Amino acid sequence: MLRNFGMDYGVKPKMVLLSDMSFQEELQAAKFNGFIYDFNPNLDGEEIPTEIGFRFENEPHAEKFFDSLIHWYEESGGDSKAINMEFTELNNGDYAIVLSPDMEMLIKRMVPEHIIDRIDPLTFIASRNLHLIDQSGMFKKFRAKYVEGRRIVVRYFIFEKDGKIRPSEKYFVKTEFSFYKEDELPKNSMAYMNLKGGKKDIKKRPMMPADHPGLLKHRLDDLKYFFPVTLDKLTSENWLNNVTKTINKSYTNDQITQAICNLILFERLKKDEKSKININKPGYDLDIITHLAETFESFDSFFPENGYFTKQVIEKQIRADVKFLKEKLSKP
């Protein structure tokens, strides 16, 4: 049974996003044992990089690992930025390749477009770093010869028992790579988090005050977007003016408006047999935002009778909304 709930549109609901974890397991099971660089002469006779690849011993797992990368690529419309590859020169002369899905493109793949601007994504990105020794100097040659935007084929290779190396039929084309030095790693890079970072680098965000201008603006913007008819009735027609003017003066007009909208939403949800919103579970605000984004308010939408809205009912709803906001702002 649906019960009354608090809701504040000034804070975006969190959506937990977990990236593909299987590629890490398959990468390990594939028995990675090297990285291959291929160069070919251009029209001027200069050798330029044309192909790179992971070298493995176990082909079934190598193929599953590579299928994950291709899936990120295809689900992002064939944009190779979906596969993040960062090369880092280490202080001891070795180098590392950090591989992960790109965070922004992961969010675009996982969050429906109609709510992407109205949620706060909490992402958990799986990544893996491959430590390599540049014995042949091929990495340094690749770094020196690579020009951003150049099309590079990326595939995997199988190291056969007879010593032969066989390229995979599967591949994708990538046009951008990141190159860093160990002491110059950007703190927002996956390479930093893998090679240098840790919990000490994750700073707790300061608690936002309930009257923060950004919060107040977001609240009003969302109320206008989700409840256009309700706000028009309240502002243009002075609907419920005889009740709202009796509300405790310590409450703002926005809080009163929000409470009325939430009361209307509550009554509409009670009448909606298809609604699956569960107020008893954490994160119900995400369900509410999703529902509102998919349910357009019109003049045909249900509105309770005027007598439903009393001073006591509205103030009780305001208190529930304030409690909801305090709980949301107190969490990191």
N, C-alpha and C positions, 0 to 999 in steps of 0.2 A: 504494500500500500504506500502510495506517495505521501510524504510528509512535507511540511514547510521547510524551506531551506534558505540559507543565506547565500548571497552571490554579489560580487562586486566586479564591474566590468573595467575597472581601472588597472587590474593586474591580469596579465595573460596567463592562461592555464599552462602548466608544464606538460610536455609530451615527451616521454622517454623513447629514444630511438637507439636501437642496438644494431650495429653494423654486422655484416657477415663475418662470423667467427670461423667458419669451416675452412677458409683458405689458409689459416695459420696451421691447422692440423694437417691438411693435405700437403702443405709446403714442407713440413717436417717429415711426414711419411714418404715424400717423394725423394728424399735424400739428396738435397742440394749439394753440389760439389764444385761449383764454379760459375763464372759469368763470361759470356762470349761476346766479343765485339767484332763486327765485320766492316771493312772499309773497301771502297771502290773508287777508281779514278774518275774525276769529272772531265769535262771537255778540255780543261786546261792541263789535265794530267795530274792534278792534285788529289791525293787520297782523302775522301770524306766519309764519315760514318753513314752507313745505310741500314744496318741491322744490328740488333743486340738480342741477347737471350739468356735465360736461366738454364743451367746445365744440371740434369738430374740422372739418377740411377734407376728409379722406380717409375715406369711410364704410366700405369693406371692412376697413381696418386698425382703425378705431374699433370696429367690431363684434367683431373678434377680441380686441382689448384688453378690451372689456367682458365678453366671454364668459369670460375668465380670472377676472374678479372674481366673476361669477355662479357659476362652478365652485367657487371657494373657499367661497362662501356656501352653495351646495347641499350640498357634501360635508361641511359642518359642521352639517348638520341645520337649515339656514335661520337660523343665528345670524349676525346682521350684524357681530358682533365679529370674525368671521373676516377682514373687510376693515378694515384699520387706516387711518384718515384723521386726520391731525394738522395743525391750522392753527396757524401761527406768525406773530405780528406781528414784523416785522423793524425794526431800529433806524432804518432809512432811510425808514420809512413804508410800504414795500411789505409783502407777506406771502407766505408759502409754504405749499403743501399737500404734505405728505409722505404717500405712498401705499405700502402694503406689506401682505403677509399677516401676520396676528397670529401671533406665534411659538408660543404655547401651543396654539393651535388647529391650527397647522400640524403640530406634533408629534402631536397626537391623530389627525389625518387620516392621517399617514404611518406611525405605529408601531402594530403590532398590540396590542390591549388586554392580551393575556396576558403581554406582556413589557415594557410601558411603564414599570413600576416597577422594572425590573431592568436598564435600560440608561442610559447617559449620553449624551443626544442632543447632537451637535455640529451646530448649525444654521447654514446660510448663507442669509440672508434677502435676497432681491432687493427693492429699494425705489427709489422715484423721487420727487424733489421738483420741484414745479411753482412757478416764481417768477412772481408776479403783482403788478400795480400796482392798487391799490384806488382808481381814478380816480372811480368813482361812489359810493363809500362803501358798496356793497352788502355787502362782507365784514363791515365793522364793524356794520352793521345785523343781519346774520345772527348774529354773535357775541352781540350784545346781546339779541336776541329769542329765541335758541334756549334751550330748557329740556331738560335731560337726560331721556331717555325718550320725548321727542316723536318720533312717526313722521315721517321725512323720506324722500321718494321720491328716489332717486339714479338718474339716467339719463345718456345722452350726447345731444348736439345736433349737427346738421350745419349748417355755415355754407355756404349755397348761393351760387352765383356772382351771383345776382340780389339778394343781400343778405338774403334771407329765412333764418330759422333754423328748422330742422325737428327736433322731438324724436324720439328713438328709441322704438320700441315696447317694447324691452327695458328693464327697470328692476329694482331691488331696493329694499327698505325698510330704512333704517338708523336706529337709535335712540340711537346714542352717537357723539360726536366729541370730540376733545381740542383744547383751545385753550391756547396758550402765548405768552409773550413771549420774544424772542430771548435776553435775559439771564437768563431763569428756566427754561430748558429742563432737564427732568430727564435725568440722564445715562443712564438706562435706556430713554429714548424713542428711537424711530427718527428723530424730528426732530433730536435732538441728534447722532446718528451721521451724519446727512446734512448738517447745516448747520454743526456745530461739531466733531464728533469726528474720530477718526482712530486710527492705530495707537498713538499715544501714550497713548490712554485705555484700551487693552487691557492689563490687568495680568496678569502671569504668576502663576498660582496657586502658592503655596508647596508644596513636595513634602511629601506626607503621610507620616508615619513608619509603618513596617510594623506597629507595635504600637498604632496609633491606636484608641481605644475604638470609634469608629464603624465602622472597618474590621473589627475583630474581631467586632462584633455582626452586621454585614451578612453576614460569612462564615458564622457559626453559623446565622443565620436561613435563609440560602439552602441550607445543607447539610440542615437539618431539613426544608425544603420539598421539595427535589429528591430527597433520599435518606432518607425517613422510616423505611423498613424497615431499612436499613443502620444508621442511628443507634440504632434500637430494639434491634437485635441486639448492637451494641457496648456500649450502656449498660445494658440490662436483662438481657441474657443473658451478658454478659461475653465475647462472641465475640472470638476472637483475643487474649484477655488474656495468654495464655502467650507470645505474640510481641511484643505492644505494650509489655509491661513490660521487654523487653530493648533497646528503642530508646534511642538516645543521649539522655541527660537534658537536653541543650541544646534539644531540640525540645519544643514544647508539645503538649498533648493535642489541641488544635484542628488543629495541623499534621498530627499522626498520623492523626486522623479524616479530614481532607481528603484526605490521600494515599491512604488506603484507598478512599475514595469514587471518586477519580480512577482508581485501578487497576481498580476494578469497572466504571466507565464505559468505560474503554479496552477491556476484554474484551467488554463488551456491544456496543460499536461495531464490533468486529472481526466479530462474528456477525451484525450488521445489514447485510444486502446493500443496503438502500435508503438507507443513510446517505450523505450527500454532504459530510460534514465534511472539509475539506481542512486538515490540520494544517500544511502547508507554506506557507500563505498568511497574511499579516498579518490580524489581526482574527478568527482562528478562535474566539476566546472568545465572540464574538457568536453564531456558529453553534452552539456548545455550549450556551449559555444558551437559545437558541431551541429546540434539540432537547430539552433537559431540560424546558422549559416545556410541550412538546407530548407528552412521553412520561412517563406516571405510573409511578413505581416501586410494585410490589406484591409480595406473597409469591410470585407466579409469575415474577417477574423473574429473570434469570440471575444466579447468584453463582458465582464460581470456587471450586474446592475449597480447603479450609483450607490445604493444603500449598503452595498458590500464594503465600501471604503469608509471606514470610520477612523477617528483620531487614534484610537487604541490599536486597531489592526495595522495601520500604517507605521506607527511608532514601534510596534513589536517587530515588524519587518525590518525597519531601519536598524534596530539593535542586532538582529540576526545578521544583517549585511555587514555591520561594523565588526562583529565578532569574526565573521568569515575573513574580512580584510586583515584584521590583526593577526590571525593565524597564518595567513598567506605571507604577510610581510615578515613574520618572525622566522620563516624558514629560509635557508640559504638558496 
